[in-house]
Amino acid sequence: MLSSVLNSDRAIAVNIEIMRSFVRLRKLLEVDKSLARKFERLERKLESHDQAIVGILSAIRQLMHPPDKKRRGIGFTADLGG
């Protein structure tokens, strides 16, 4: 913004280059809409992979810490609650 306020040859040249850069950037974005779509698909794919990885890690954690097995008492026990 300073280059547009200053009135020197150098400031004018910098301002022109900045404007040209923005024009080039806008053209690239317009031309490469397919690239933008590819990036969007890639982001969605990574998102689904992230969810799958979270599920896998959760399953591994459960396998690392299995629930305690209930031990049966020694001898005969009868259900007398009849």
N, C-alpha and C positions, 0 to 999 in steps of 0.2 A: 504494500500500500504506500510505503514511503517513496518507492520509485515513481508512482503516479503523481505524487505531490511535488517532488523535486523537479527542477527545470534544467537539468544538465543533460548533455548528450549521452553520458553514460547511464543516467537514470532512465532516460527515454528508451535506450537500447535494452536495458534490463526489463523494463515494463513490456516492451514488445515481445521479448523472449518468453516472459511469463504468460502472456496472452496466447502465444503460439503453443506453448506447452499445454495449456488448458484445452485449446482447440484439438490438439493431437490426442490428448487423453479422451476427450468426448468422442472423437472419431473411432478410436480403438474400442471404446465401450459399445458404440453403435454397431461396429462391424463384427465384433466378437461376441455377439449375443449367444452363439452356440457354445463358446467357451464358458460364458457365465452359467448357462444351463448345465454344462458338464460339471462345473464346480458345485452347483446346487445338488446334482445327483450324487456326487462324491460325498458331500457333507451329510446327506441323508443316509447313505450307505454306512459311513463311519458311525453315525448315530445308532444305527441298528446293530452294528458290530459292538459298539460300546455296551449296549444293553445285553448282548449275548455274553460278553466277557464278564460282566457283573454277575450274571446268572451262573456261569461256570465257576467263578471264584467263590460264590456263595455255596455251591455244591461241594467244592473242595474243602471249605471250612467245616461244613457239616460232617464230611468224612473224616476230617482230622480230629473231631471231637464227637465221637458217637455217643448216643445216650447211654446212661448206665443201665446195665441189664439187671432186671429184678432177680434176685436170688431166691430160690425156693427153700423153704425151711426144711430141716432134716426131720424125718419121721412122718407119721401119718397125721393129717389134720382133717377134721370132719366139719362140715358146715352144719351146725346144730341150730341155725336160726329159723328153722322150720315153719 
